[in-house]
């Protein structure tokens, strides 16, 4: 892309007039390299215009801003709209298949699993980690080049309209909805609104390739390919067996196949089924798919099975919703050994916070041989020992015998429970 092309794409004003090629598009001056373009975005607590001079000093060929015109600046009405326009241009320029994934839970695991399987045949581009908002998705599309064959991306949201905008920008060839849960109820107010937001992933779709969790009450009746355990699903599994460190099940294609997923938790089954359906569509044979599933390593802090000196740690501290917490509790209930639950608040539930945490309390009542340690303003509604800070919790754990125990750590990211995990790993 040249500077003149960039000015045209963002409909900007500038005294620049050059066919010089730009490097990449950056939104963070810490990442600027020579000939990159800096976009001065604005947020609640920052204004990218404050970093224009820094971007130029670091080698940016120019900056897109809403406040300056000159040889080093392209002035636009809205820099976020410019981000959208450039990302849309990049997707249309390379015109390669894009698989988009959304849902309340399981987005990252489904994306990473699809990426792992498709990479056996294709050069696949994905958004790293949970960079799933407009900045993260755009930054990924800026990396597109002629070597890429397929893109797989997760779309996240915490307010109405975000998924639709991402879909219109990225124009998916295939979309996946993993489930409709309670994440971000504070902003969406109801699961019905969450469903509307997730389903808007179809807004920018190039065709009608939609694959969903057919066991989900909000998704089972929509027009889509369905995966799950119910008999009405297009792809279903059976003979489900859950072990301490893995889950196994069977599927029926031209013959019966056994699938082994080397990570604990039955809730991962829907992610696996969705991935199988997608990868078959893109020409990966079923034997290769099943083999790749068996070699898949899940992302950090998502039901990671860690062997300590005399105990087992289940690190599920990346984030939390009511549904993912329930899944972790269900996994733990089948374990015969002593169990220690370390639970932090589930955030962004708004007026539903107390009610949701009381539901967790009901789940835990059915489990024997357990100790429950909690941290946070809402986790105090879960029966157990509540702590005001991570330091207080760690100090208490110093005196707790964790030998021959399974320790499950779960809570929203902002609760900082990864610090507890690191402490336990060093004991």
VODREN-745205 format. One line per 2 residues: number of its first residue (from 1); their letters; for each residue x, y, z of C-alpha. Coordinates in steps of 0.02 Angstrom, whole numbers, m for minus. Example, Ala and Ser with C-alpha at 12.3 -4.5 7.8 and 13.67 -1.06 7.14 Angstrom:
% VODREN-745205
1	as	615/m225/390 | 684/m53/357
//
This chain:
% VODREN-745205
1	xx	0/0/0 | 67/172/m46
3	xx	41/334/48 | m73/401/m89
5	xx	m177/241/m82 | m188/257/108
7	xx	m250/437/97 | m385/380/m25
9	xx	m437/231/82 | m464/336/239
11	xx	m535/484/141 | m407/595/225
13	xx	m333/767/196 | m145/789/185
15	xx	m7/885/95 | 76/715/68
17	xx	90/660/m113 | 193/502/m130
19	xx	189/329/m205 | 310/270/m71
21	xx	257/105/8 | 214/104/191
23	xx	272/m26/317 | 129/m76/431
25	xx	m13/8/525 | 17/30/712
27	xx	m92/95/854 | 44/88/988
29	xx	201/195/974 | 300/61/1066
31	xx	281/m49/912 | 328/81/783
33	xx	462/37/655 | 532/135/508
35	xx	401/179/376 | 254/121/483
37	xx	95/225/496 | 31/273/668
39	xx	m157/291/698 | m197/407/842
41	xx	m345/320/923 | m440/388/1071
43	xx	m508/301/1225 | m577/339/1397
45	xx	m405/361/1473 | m294/403/1325
47	xx	m279/511/1170 | m163/450/1033
49	xx	m138/629/976 | m27/652/1128
51	xx	98/531/1048 | 108/600/871
53	xx	282/674/892 | 345/514/973
55	xx	281/409/829 | 369/519/700
57	xx	532/518/800 | 526/328/804
59	xx	521/319/615 | 336/325/568
61	xx	317/385/390 | 160/478/443
63	xx	18/479/568 | m170/473/545
65	xx	m250/599/661 | m407/704/683
67	xx	m314/864/727 | m170/899/605
69	xx	m136/919/419 | 41/919/352
71	xx	181/823/268 | 184/699/412
73	xx	m2/692/447 | m163/631/368
75	xx	m316/715/444 | m478/617/457
77	xx	m644/643/544 | m630/487/651
79	xx	m472/383/674 | m568/228/729
81	xx	m665/233/566 | m497/242/475
83	xx	m442/85/565 | m601/0/504
85	xx	m576/61/324 | m396/1/313
87	xx	m436/m169/387 | m583/m191/267
89	xx	m469/m142/122 | m340/m273/173
91	xx	m470/m411/186 | m543/m368/16
93	xx	m372/m349/m65 | m315/m526/m23
95	xx	m490/m602/m33 | m448/m762/62
97	xx	m570/m862/171 | m598/m793/346
99	xx	m672/m898/486 | m748/m793/626
101	xx	m789/m860/799 | m893/m782/936
103	xx	m985/m840/1092 | m987/m813/1279
105	xx	m859/m952/1311 | m739/m1058/1212
107	xx	m691/m931/1077 | m503/m942/1103
109	xx	m496/m1131/1122 | m603/m1156/966
111	xx	m497/m1033/867 | m332/m1109/923
113	xx	m393/m1285/888 | m452/m1239/712
115	xx	m286/m1151/682 | m190/m1304/743
117	xx	m285/m1423/628 | m289/m1311/473
119	xx	m103/m1276/490 | m70/m1456/439
121	xx	m115/m1403/261 | m126/m1214/251
123	xx	m34/m1055/297 | m156/m988/427
125	xx	m164/m814/505 | m251/m791/673
127	xx	m273/m655/802 | m159/m695/949
129	xx	m226/m724/1124 | m387/m630/1154
131	xx	m352/m481/1040 | m531/m491/981
133	xx	m596/m312/981 | m589/m192/834
135	xx	m408/m145/871 | m352/m326/890
137	xx	m446/m389/737 | m387/m241/631
139	xx	m206/m265/685 | m216/m446/630
141	xx	m289/m402/460 | m147/m277/435
143	xx	m28/m428/437 | m112/m511/287
145	xx	3/m553/142 | 4/m661/m15
147	xx	72/m811/80 | m85/m831/187
149	xx	m218/m959/137 | m348/m942/276
151	xx	m384/m824/421 | m462/m883/584
153	xx	m516/m751/709 | m616/m734/868
155	xx	m733/m586/891 | m765/m519/1066
157	xx	m886/m389/1131 | m946/m302/1287
159	xx	m1074/m186/1209 | m1211/m195/1078
161	xx	m1155/m168/899 | m973/m220/915
163	xx	m990/m394/837 | m1090/m323/691
165	xx	m955/m195/657 | m819/m328/664
167	xx	m918/m437/545 | m946/m296/421
169	xx	m760/m257/427 | m691/m434/414
171	xx	m829/m508/302 | m819/m689/361
173	xx	m839/m834/241 | m888/m944/388
175	xx	m950/m898/562 | m959/m999/723
177	xx	m1058/m965/882 | m997/m1070/1029
179	xx	m1135/m1030/1155 | m1243/m895/1233
181	xx	m1197/m871/1415 | m1200/m735/1547
183	xx	m1036/m644/1511 | m1052/m454/1515
185	xx	m1232/m456/1580 | m1193/m289/1660
187	xx	m1193/m211/1486 | m1315/m323/1391
189	xx	m1447/m338/1529 | m1514/m506/1466
191	xx	m1460/m666/1380 | m1580/m623/1240
193	xx	m1479/m467/1204 | m1319/m569/1213
195	xx	m1393/m687/1083 | m1438/m541/969
197	xx	m1261/m474/985 | m1177/m642/949
199	xx	m1294/m683/805 | m1250/m517/723
201	xx	m1088/m602/669 | m1191/m651/516
203	xx	m1211/m467/466 | m1057/m459/355
205	xx	m1047/m641/302 | m1007/m673/120
207	xx	m1113/m831/120 | m1223/m930/240
209	xx	m1092/m1046/317 | m1146/m1035/500
211	xx	m1099/m1171/626 | m1167/m1168/805
213	xx	m1179/m1261/968 | m1339/m1359/941
215	xx	m1356/m1397/1127 | m1375/m1213/1171
217	xx	m1554/m1159/1206 | m1535/m997/1106
219	xx	m1447/m1077/957 | m1534/m1244/933
221	xx	m1677/m1173/830 | m1584/m1057/710
223	xx	m1542/m1103/531 | m1364/m1169/544
225	xx	m1258/m1326/549 | m1269/m1389/729
227	xx	m1143/m1483/836 | m1171/m1563/1007
229	xx	m1231/m1720/1095 | m1418/m1707/1058
231	xx	m1491/m1821/925 | m1547/m1677/816
233	xx	m1371/m1610/789 | m1288/m1628/618
235	xx	m1126/m1682/704 | m1147/m1766/873
237	xx	m1039/m1865/991 | m1072/m2010/1110
239	xx	m981/m2129/1230 | m913/m1977/1322
241	xx	m781/m2021/1453 | m700/m1893/1565
243	xx	m534/m1928/1650 | m426/m1825/1766
245	xx	m315/m1762/1626 | m417/m1787/1466
247	xx	m586/m1814/1386 | m631/m1948/1257
249	xx	m784/m1976/1147 | m840/m2054/984
251	xx	m910/m1979/825 | m988/m2064/675
253	xx	m934/m2016/499 | m904/m2147/364
255	xx	m860/m2257/512 | m841/m2235/700
257	xx	m695/m2130/762 | m626/m2106/936
259	xx	m574/m1928/982 | m448/m1897/1123
261	xx	m425/m1720/1191 | m280/m1710/1312
263	xx	m353/m1581/1428 | m483/m1604/1566
265	xx	m662/m1546/1553 | m816/m1605/1458
267	xx	m857/m1425/1414 | m719/m1428/1283
269	xx	m817/m1556/1181 | m923/m1427/1091
271	xx	m765/m1330/1042 | m692/m1490/970
273	xx	m849/m1533/872 | m858/m1358/799
275	xx	m675/m1372/747 | m704/m1542/665
277	xx	m847/m1474/561 | m750/m1320/505
279	xx	m591/m1413/459 | m683/m1547/360
281	xx	m765/m1407/261 | m593/m1341/217
283	xx	m532/m1509/154 | m441/m1585/302
285	xx	m473/m1774/308 | m550/m1842/468
287	xx	m399/m1949/514 | m285/m1796/509
289	xx	m411/m1695/609 | m421/m1825/748
291	xx	m232/m1843/753 | m208/m1654/766
293	xx	m338/m1644/906 | m235/m1770/1006
295	xx	m78/m1661/991 | m164/m1496/1032
297	xx	m102/m1395/1181 | m227/m1277/1258
299	xx	m187/m1095/1296 | m115/m1047/1463
301	xx	m230/m1028/1614 | m375/m1125/1537
303	xx	m399/m1286/1635 | m211/m1316/1633
305	xx	m169/m1478/1724 | m12/m1446/1829
307	xx	73/m1578/1937 | 144/m1505/2097
309	xx	254/m1599/2222 | 112/m1687/2312
311	xx	m44/m1616/2233 | m127/m1567/2069
313	xx	m164/m1388/2018 | m299/m1347/1891
315	xx	m259/m1172/1828 | m418/m1096/1755
317	xx	m375/m919/1805 | m378/m833/1635
319	xx	m557/m770/1655 | m726/m822/1724
321	xx	m911/m829/1685 | m1049/m923/1773
323	xx	m1046/m1056/1636 | m857/m1085/1636
325	xx	m854/m1089/1826 | m993/m1218/1826
327	xx	m893/m1323/1701 | m741/m1320/1815
329	xx	m845/m1369/1968 | m923/m1513/1871
331	xx	m750/m1574/1827 | m696/m1569/2009
333	xx	m848/m1657/2079 | m797/m1825/2004
335	xx	m627/m1822/2091 | m613/m1934/2245
337	xx	m467/m1842/2328 | m478/m1689/2439
339	xx	m527/m1534/2339 | m479/m1353/2367
341	xx	m577/m1220/2272 | m497/m1049/2257
343	xx	m628/m935/2179 | m628/m751/2136
345	xx	m769/m637/2082 | m852/m654/1913
347	xx	m853/m474/1853 | m963/m374/1733
349	xx	m1126/m451/1794 | m1198/m288/1859
351	xx	m1361/m309/1956 | m1351/m498/1926
353	xx	m1189/m516/2025 | m1258/m575/2193
355	xx	m1383/m694/2112 | m1251/m774/2001
357	xx	m1128/m801/2142 | m1263/m880/2248
359	xx	m1291/m1003/2105 | m1108/m1055/2121
361	xx	m1139/m1087/2305 | m1279/m1208/2259
363	xx	m1163/m1303/2141 | m1031/m1322/2274
365	xx	m1153/m1389/2403 | m1162/m1554/2308
367	xx	m974/m1583/2322 | m894/m1677/2466
369	xx	m716/m1670/2536 | m690/m1488/2491
371	xx	m622/m1325/2557 | m679/m1163/2478
373	xx	m573/m1005/2482 | m640/m848/2400
375	xx	m583/m673/2362 | m690/m524/2311
377	xx	m846/m426/2353 | m965/m550/2272
379	xx	m875/m713/2307 | m916/m685/2490
381	xx	m1090/m749/2445 | m1009/m918/2413
383	xx	m998/m1017/2574 | m815/m1030/2624
385	xx	m673/m923/2691 | m670/m753/2608
387	xx	m515/m642/2592 | m498/m457/2557
389	xx	m336/m468/2457 | m224/m588/2361
391	xx	m88/m564/2493 | m207/m615/2632
393	xx	m257/m769/2534 | m77/m820/2501
395	xx	m29/m792/2683 | m172/m906/2734
397	xx	m118/m1040/2610 | 53/m1043/2692
399	xx	m26/m1136/2836 | m138/m1251/2733
401	xx	m90/m1432/2702 | m118/m1459/2515
403	xx	m43/m1633/2505 | m145/m1758/2404
405	xx	m265/m1621/2351 | m337/m1558/2187
407	xx	m334/m1368/2185 | m448/m1276/2065
409	xx	m413/m1090/2037 | m546/m986/1947
411	xx	m595/m803/1936 | m607/m653/1822
413	xx	m442/m590/1754 | m442/m430/1856
415	xx	m447/m531/2018 | m262/m573/1997
417	xx	m276/m758/2037 | m128/m796/1924
419	xx	m23/m734/2072 | m98/m871/2179
421	xx	m56/m998/2044 | 126/m942/2039
423	xx	135/m955/2228 | 66/m1132/2226
425	xx	187/m1186/2089 | 334/m1133/2199
427	x	275/m1219/2359
//
